[in-house]
Amino acid sequence: MEALPEANRNTAVNFGVFHEQWLIRQEELLRELLQWIEKDSAGRPESMEVDDGIRMDLIGRVLAQFREYYEAKSRVKDINVFLLFSASWLNPFERMFLWITGFKPSIVFRIVNNTVTDRREDQSRRMDELEREVRAEEDELTAALDLVQSSGPVASRMVELAMRLPREAPMNGEVLTEDAAVESLSRCLVVLVERAEGLRGKAVVRVVQILSATQGVRFLAAVMRSQLRLAHWGRHGGGDGPNVGN
């Protein structure tokens, strides 16, 4: 594949810088979440109502962090959606786990099951209903992505055309046809990314809404810890690798 055009290269570099800074903020928020988990484990006698208000404020800040990331990705998508699929700001290990440019939404239910074992019956019922809903839409999007990828070399060629150095003015009908094909593939991928991002956000927010404030803190801490472990493992290795939900 040819070198990236300067506009694409700058966009990828700028998002990479944002991504690194965002991970640092994630680490700071994770430390706050873990402090609350430690406090809950110690059974300290402070007012539960006051504590829940503080927990909900912290949960709100975590969700705002996720929204900030999605909004930044959306700006990249508007410039060139193919950059999100190449994800040059991630290490190869992280890219192995990508599903339509991000995490697979259904993974949140594995995290819930591993970390929030004190759910009430009504919470478990609502969680099961949400999981079925999310998995159905996830399967639909996976099938759509498979359909796009089934074109094999054609899709690969379109990605290469979209990512290469800027073309000069078209000289013949073949270039015009290539441009049209790239634009068509780009529109398909934009729709897939937008729906996937919406499903990721829906899964996390709806799970938090089902859980209590104390449970939500544990859940979000596990989500963030898994994400940070994945990034660290891909860069440094060591240990047993990322352990989702622990």
LOFI-102353 format. One record per residue (C-alpha): residue number from 1; residue in three letters; x, y, z. Coordinates in Angstrom, 2 decimals. Each point is the difference from the previous one (the first is absolute). Example, Ala and Ser with C-alpha at 12.3 -4.5 7.8 and 13.67 -1.06 7.14 Angstrom:
% LOFI-102353
k/r/u/v/w
1/ALA/12.30/-4.50/7.80
2/SER/1.37/3.44/-0.66
***
This chain:
% LOFI-102353
k/r/u/v/w
1/MET/0.00/0.00/0.00
2/GLU/1.27/3.47/-0.85
3/ALA/0.79/2.65/2.59
4/LEU/-2.84/1.85/1.64
5/PRO/-0.80/3.46/-1.37
6/GLU/1.02/2.79/2.36
7/ALA/-3.58/0.80/1.08
8/ASN/-0.64/-3.63/0.97
9/ARG/3.39/-0.31/1.67
10/ASN/-0.61/3.15/2.07
11/THR/-3.45/-1.18/1.01
12/ALA/1.37/-3.37/1.15
13/VAL/2.86/1.65/1.90
14/ASN/-2.31/2.51/1.69
15/PHE/-2.42/-2.70/1.05
16/GLY/2.91/-2.07/1.27
17/VAL/1.04/2.88/2.26
18/PHE/-3.59/0.37/1.21
19/HIS/-0.19/-3.76/0.60
20/GLU/3.11/0.02/2.21
21/GLN/-1.28/2.95/2.02
22/TRP/-3.41/-1.66/0.31
23/LEU/1.59/-3.17/1.39
24/ILE/1.78/2.06/2.64
25/ARG/-3.33/1.51/1.05
26/GLN/-1.48/-3.50/0.05
27/GLU/2.71/-1.08/2.43
28/GLU/-0.83/2.95/2.26
29/LEU/-3.70/-0.83/-0.02
30/LEU/0.74/-3.67/0.60
31/ARG/1.95/0.90/3.13
32/GLU/-3.06/1.88/1.28
33/LEU/-2.26/-2.96/-0.74
34/LEU/2.36/-2.39/1.77
35/GLN/0.06/2.28/3.05
36/TRP/-3.78/-0.30/0.24
37/ILE/0.15/-3.77/-0.44
38/GLU/2.53/-0.18/2.84
39/LYS/-2.21/2.22/2.15
40/ASP/-3.04/-2.20/-0.68
41/SER/1.99/-3.11/0.84
42/ALA/1.05/1.55/3.32
43/GLY/-3.67/0.60/0.89
44/ARG/0.54/3.53/1.22
45/PRO/-3.05/1.54/1.70
46/GLU/-0.37/3.25/-1.97
47/SER/-3.49/0.95/-1.20
48/MET/-0.93/-2.31/-2.89
49/GLU/-2.20/2.67/-1.58
50/VAL/2.84/2.54/-0.05
51/ASP/2.45/-2.63/-1.23
52/ASP/-2.33/-1.05/-2.81
53/GLY/-0.20/3.60/-1.18
54/ILE/3.79/0.14/-0.19
55/ARG/0.12/-3.38/-1.74
56/MET/-2.55/1.12/-2.59
57/ASP/2.03/3.15/-0.65
58/LEU/3.08/-2.14/-0.59
59/ILE/-1.96/-2.36/-2.27
60/GLY/-1.20/3.04/-1.95
61/ARG/3.57/1.17/-0.50
62/VAL/1.06/-3.45/-1.22
63/LEU/-2.86/-0.11/-2.51
64/ALA/0.90/3.53/-1.13
65/GLN/3.54/-1.27/-0.66
66/PHE/-1.39/-2.73/-2.23
67/ARG/-2.17/2.52/-1.84
68/GLU/3.03/2.23/-0.55
69/TYR/1.83/-2.92/-1.61
70/TYR/-2.95/-0.85/-2.26
71/GLU/-0.30/3.64/-1.07
72/ALA/3.70/0.15/-0.85
73/LYS/-0.32/-3.22/-2.02
74/SER/-3.00/1.48/-1.78
75/ARG/2.11/2.94/-1.16
76/VAL/2.57/-2.43/-1.42
77/LYS/-2.81/-1.93/-1.67
78/ASP/-1.23/3.16/-1.70
79/ILE/3.48/0.60/-1.43
80/ASN/0.77/-3.57/-1.08
81/VAL/-1.79/-3.00/1.49
82/PHE/2.74/-2.33/-1.26
83/LEU/2.37/1.50/2.59
84/LEU/-2.17/-1.48/2.75
85/PHE/0.32/-3.46/-1.50
86/SER/3.78/0.27/-0.31
87/ALA/0.20/1.43/3.59
88/SER/3.70/0.82/-0.25
89/TRP/-0.06/1.52/3.53
90/LEU/-0.61/-3.48/1.48
91/ASN/2.59/-2.73/0.35
92/PRO/-0.45/-3.22/-2.02
93/PHE/-1.21/-1.90/3.07
94/GLU/-2.77/2.55/0.62
95/ARG/-1.02/-0.08/-3.65
96/MET/-0.55/-3.76/0.25
97/PHE/-2.99/0.65/2.28
98/LEU/-1.68/2.68/-2.10
99/TRP/-3.55/-0.51/-1.22
100/ILE/-1.11/2.74/-2.40
101/THR/2.65/2.39/1.38
102/GLY/-0.69/-0.64/3.68
103/PHE/-0.87/-2.56/2.66
104/LYS/-2.72/-2.57/-0.60
105/PRO/-3.07/1.21/1.93
106/SER/-0.91/-3.44/1.37
107/ILE/3.25/-0.11/1.98
108/VAL/-1.59/2.28/2.60
109/PHE/-2.25/-2.85/1.09
110/ARG/2.97/-2.27/0.65
111/ILE/1.46/2.79/2.12
112/VAL/-3.27/0.41/1.91
113/ASN/-0.21/-3.73/0.68
114/ASN/3.58/-0.07/1.26
115/THR/-0.14/3.11/2.19
116/VAL/-3.60/0.61/1.10
117/THR/-1.09/-3.27/1.58
118/ASP/-2.37/1.61/2.53
119/ARG/-2.73/0.96/-2.49
120/ARG/-3.62/-0.22/1.05
121/GLU/-2.35/-2.27/-1.93
122/ASP/-1.63/2.92/-1.81
123/GLN/3.44/1.36/-0.95
124/SER/1.05/-3.36/-1.43
125/ARG/-3.23/-0.24/-1.98
126/ARG/0.44/3.48/-1.48
127/MET/3.67/-0.75/-0.72
128/ASP/-0.93/-3.19/-1.86
129/GLU/-2.54/1.90/-2.10
130/LEU/2.55/2.69/-0.82
131/GLU/2.62/-2.60/-0.92
132/ARG/-2.37/-1.69/-2.45
133/GLU/-0.79/3.37/-1.56
134/VAL/3.65/1.02/-0.29
135/ARG/1.15/-3.37/-1.36
136/ALA/-2.73/0.02/-2.65
137/GLU/1.11/3.40/-1.29
138/GLU/3.65/-1.00/0.31
139/ASP/-0.64/-3.07/-2.15
140/GLU/-1.77/2.16/-2.56
141/LEU/2.95/2.38/-0.22
142/THR/2.49/-2.88/-0.18
143/ALA/-1.95/-1.47/-2.91
144/ALA/0.02/3.38/-1.75
145/LEU/3.77/0.32/0.52
146/ASP/0.52/-3.53/-1.32
147/LEU/-1.97/0.96/-3.09
148/VAL/2.27/2.97/-0.61
149/GLN/3.11/-2.09/0.61
150/SER/-1.24/-2.82/-2.23
151/SER/1.03/2.06/-3.01
152/GLY/3.54/-0.91/1.05
153/PRO/2.60/1.53/-2.34
154/VAL/-2.52/2.56/-1.23
155/ALA/-0.54/1.42/3.49
156/SER/3.74/-0.13/0.69
157/ARG/0.70/1.92/-3.18
158/MET/-2.58/2.62/0.94
159/VAL/1.63/0.45/3.42
160/GLU/3.38/0.38/-1.66
161/LEU/-1.37/2.61/-2.39
162/ALA/-1.56/1.93/2.87
163/MET/3.19/-0.01/2.06
164/ARG/2.59/0.70/-2.69
165/LEU/1.53/3.32/-0.98
166/PRO/-2.51/2.52/-1.40
167/ARG/-0.77/-0.63/-3.62
168/GLU/0.34/2.56/-2.73
169/ALA/-2.99/0.97/-2.08
170/PRO/-1.57/-3.08/-1.63
171/MET/1.43/-0.81/-3.37
172/ASN/-2.45/-2.64/-1.11
173/GLY/-3.20/-1.80/0.86
174/GLU/1.86/-2.69/1.95
175/VAL/1.11/2.47/2.67
176/LEU/-3.50/1.41/0.21
177/THR/-1.32/-3.51/0.52
178/GLU/2.57/-0.62/2.74
179/ASP/-0.96/3.25/1.71
180/ALA/-3.65/-0.97/-0.08
181/ALA/0.78/-3.44/1.42
182/VAL/2.06/1.47/2.83
183/GLU/-2.78/2.45/0.82
184/SER/-2.58/-2.80/0.01
185/LEU/2.10/-2.17/2.32
186/SER/0.67/3.00/2.24
187/ARG/-3.72/0.71/0.39
188/CYS/-0.64/-3.63/0.95
189/LEU/2.75/0.03/2.60
190/VAL/-1.13/3.33/1.46
191/VAL/-3.46/-1.43/0.63
192/LEU/1.50/-3.13/1.58
193/VAL/2.28/2.04/2.27
194/GLU/-2.80/2.33/1.08
195/ARG/-2.29/-2.91/0.86
196/ALA/2.80/-1.87/1.78
197/GLU/0.91/3.06/2.07
198/GLY/-3.66/0.48/0.86
199/LEU/-0.28/-3.61/1.12
200/ARG/3.15/0.23/2.12
201/GLY/-1.31/3.10/1.72
202/LYS/-3.45/-1.52/0.47
203/ALA/1.41/-3.17/1.56
204/VAL/2.14/1.84/2.55
205/VAL/-2.57/2.65/0.94
206/ARG/-2.89/-2.46/0.29
207/VAL/2.07/-2.34/2.17
208/VAL/0.88/2.89/2.32
209/GLN/-3.67/0.96/0.19
210/ILE/-0.94/-3.51/1.11
211/LEU/2.67/-0.16/2.69
212/SER/0.14/1.83/3.31
213/ALA/2.61/2.72/0.47
214/THR/2.30/-2.36/1.91
215/GLN/-0.37/-2.70/-2.65
216/GLY/0.49/2.55/-2.79
217/VAL/3.32/1.07/1.51
218/ARG/1.21/-3.62/0.03
219/PHE/-1.19/-0.58/-3.56
220/LEU/1.63/3.12/-1.45
221/ALA/3.23/-0.66/1.89
222/ALA/0.14/-3.46/-1.61
223/VAL/-0.69/1.45/-3.46
224/MET/2.74/2.60/0.34
225/ARG/2.47/-2.41/1.57
226/SER/-0.49/-2.45/-2.86
227/GLN/0.54/2.75/-2.56
228/LEU/3.15/1.28/1.69
229/ARG/1.39/-3.50/0.45
230/LEU/-0.51/-0.67/-3.68
231/ALA/1.93/3.13/-0.92
232/HIS/2.79/-0.78/2.48
233/TRP/0.26/-3.65/-1.02
234/GLY/0.27/0.88/-3.67
235/ARG/2.85/2.41/0.69
236/HIS/1.91/-1.72/2.76
237/GLY/-1.17/-3.62/0.34
238/GLY/0.48/-1.88/3.25
239/GLY/-2.34/-1.59/2.51
240/ASP/-2.97/-2.02/-1.19
241/GLY/-1.26/2.64/-2.40
242/PRO/-3.25/1.92/0.26
243/ASN/-2.56/-1.70/2.19
244/VAL/-3.45/1.32/-0.81
245/GLY/-2.10/0.70/3.02
246/ASN/2.67/-0.43/2.70
***
